[in-house]
């Protein structure tokens, strides 16, 4: 059974940092690009960042560029999201997802990704 489990969310003050992890099992996720999305209450799920299978290519949403860093450890079937200089507008439920291809999908929407975790809550207080 394919499973993605996110962890590392929590409550942090503005300007603080969090590191999210996403551990995969039941499939060799290291063969595919992966991404992080987030969804705030009353809003659509939005793309945050994606990483290619090799980890050499990344793509960030403008809203997080320069503050967030994605990385992956294929030996551990895990992808990470280091979030620095957090802002209240970063508050959301954060999901990791597995793409259907090895390169980062040009389609930034959720429908380019096959498997999803249950999400981890990030709350940034002002």
WOTAJO-V309735 format. One record per residue. RES is the residue in three letters. NEAR is the number of other ideal C-beta (glycine too) atoms within 8 Angstrom. D_CENTER is the distance of its C-alpha to the mean C-alpha in whole Angstrom. Layout:
BEGIN
res=[RES | RES]
near=[NEAR | NEAR]
d_center=[D_CENTER | D_CENTER]
END
This chain:
BEGIN
res=[UNK | UNK | UNK | UNK | UNK | UNK | UNK | UNK | UNK | UNK | UNK | UNK | UNK | UNK | UNK | UNK | UNK | UNK | UNK | UNK | UNK | UNK | UNK | UNK | UNK | UNK | UNK | UNK | UNK | UNK | UNK | UNK | UNK | UNK | UNK | UNK | UNK | UNK | UNK | UNK | UNK | UNK | UNK | UNK | UNK | UNK | UNK | UNK | UNK | UNK | UNK | UNK | UNK | UNK | UNK | UNK | UNK | UNK | UNK | UNK | UNK | UNK | UNK | UNK | UNK | UNK | UNK | UNK | UNK | UNK | UNK | UNK | UNK | UNK | UNK | UNK | UNK | UNK | UNK | UNK | UNK | UNK | UNK | UNK | UNK | UNK | UNK | UNK | UNK | UNK | UNK | UNK | UNK | UNK | UNK | UNK | UNK | UNK | UNK | UNK | UNK | UNK | UNK | UNK | UNK | UNK | UNK | UNK | UNK | UNK | UNK | UNK | UNK | UNK | UNK | UNK | UNK | UNK | UNK | UNK | UNK | UNK | UNK | UNK | UNK | UNK]
near=[3 | 8 | 8 | 15 | 10 | 15 | 9 | 9 | 11 | 8 | 5 | 11 | 6 | 9 | 5 | 8 | 9 | 11 | 9 | 16 | 11 | 16 | 10 | 15 | 8 | 6 | 8 | 5 | 11 | 9 | 6 | 11 | 14 | 14 | 15 | 16 | 14 | 13 | 11 | 8 | 3 | 3 | 8 | 4 | 8 | 9 | 10 | 13 | 14 | 15 | 14 | 12 | 10 | 6 | 10 | 4 | 9 | 10 | 6 | 10 | 10 | 5 | 5 | 12 | 8 | 3 | 8 | 12 | 6 | 14 | 9 | 11 | 9 | 8 | 5 | 6 | 11 | 10 | 15 | 12 | 16 | 10 | 13 | 8 | 6 | 14 | 7 | 8 | 6 | 11 | 8 | 10 | 10 | 16 | 14 | 16 | 15 | 14 | 14 | 8 | 7 | 8 | 8 | 12 | 13 | 4 | 6 | 8 | 6 | 8 | 5 | 9 | 13 | 6 | 9 | 8 | 12 | 8 | 9 | 12 | 9 | 17 | 9 | 15 | 8 | 4]
d_center=[21 | 17 | 15 | 11 | 11 | 9 | 11 | 11 | 11 | 15 | 17 | 18 | 20 | 20 | 19 | 18 | 15 | 12 | 10 | 8 | 8 | 8 | 11 | 13 | 16 | 19 | 18 | 17 | 14 | 15 | 17 | 14 | 11 | 8 | 5 | 2 | 5 | 8 | 11 | 14 | 17 | 20 | 17 | 15 | 12 | 11 | 8 | 7 | 6 | 7 | 9 | 13 | 14 | 16 | 14 | 16 | 15 | 12 | 11 | 10 | 11 | 15 | 14 | 11 | 13 | 15 | 13 | 10 | 10 | 7 | 10 | 11 | 14 | 15 | 18 | 16 | 14 | 11 | 8 | 7 | 6 | 9 | 10 | 14 | 16 | 15 | 17 | 18 | 16 | 13 | 14 | 12 | 10 | 7 | 6 | 4 | 7 | 10 | 12 | 16 | 16 | 16 | 16 | 13 | 14 | 16 | 16 | 13 | 13 | 12 | 15 | 14 | 12 | 14 | 12 | 10 | 10 | 12 | 9 | 10 | 12 | 12 | 15 | 17 | 20 | 23]
END
